[in-house]
Amino acid sequence: MSSSCRELFEEMVRCLSDSECVRSHPDPTRALSDCARRDAAGVPDTCRGTIEAYATCRRAQIDPARRIMGNPAARVKHE
């Protein structure tokens, strides 16, 4: 993974780890990946925003124009 989206990734993992979805998931090894999906129940809206920001950042990494100009999605600070 490129380092430009690392902060968003870490924030997403931290947010999802504290969510009800992960705590009540039957399979701990798949909990984070299953709870990061759009239709997952028990994920707070703040986490959904972080997930969307991370997805936008990752999509911008493969856009050729963004690769030259820089990834603006990686510069956004989320709280």
N, C-alpha and C positions, 0 to 999 in steps of 0.2 A: 504494500500500500504506500502510496506517495505520502510524504509528510505534510502536504498542504491540507489534507482533510483529517489529519490525526486528532486534532483538538475536538472536532465535531464527533469523531468516532468515539473518543474517550468519554465525552459528555453523553452521547447516546447510550453507551454501555452503562455508565453510572446511573443515568435516569431509569433505564429499563431494569437494572438490578434492584432498584427500590420499588418497582411497581408490583401490584397485586398479581398481574399476569405471570411474572416469573416466579413469585413465591408460591403460587398455587399450581404451577405446571407439573404434570406427572413425570416428565422426563427431564431431569436437570441438565443433561448434556445438550438438549435441543431447545431449552427454554428461551434463550436470548434470540435465536434466529426465528423461532415461531412467533414470539411476541413482537418482533420488529415488523411483522406483516401488517398491511392496512386493516384487515378485518379482525385483528386480535382484540379480544375483550379484556378489560382491566388495565388498559394502558392510559395514563393521564394525557390530557391534551398537550401539556408542555413537552412530553416525550414524543408525541406525534409530530410536533413542530421540529424537534431536533432530528428525528428520523428523516423528515422531508428535506431539511437543510443538508443533511449528510448525503442523501440521494442526489440532490442537486449538485453538490460539490463533486461527487464521483462522476456524474454525467458530464460535468464541465471539463473534467480531466481528459476525456476522450475526444472532445471537440477540438479540431485542429486550430481554429482561430483562438480559442481560449488557451491552448498550449503555448502559443506565441505571446499573447498579450498578458497572460497570467490568469489565474483562477479567482474571479471576484467573490465567488461563494466561499472560498477559504478565508477571506478577510473579514467576514461578518462574525461578530462576537455575539453569542447567544447566552442568555442568563436563565 
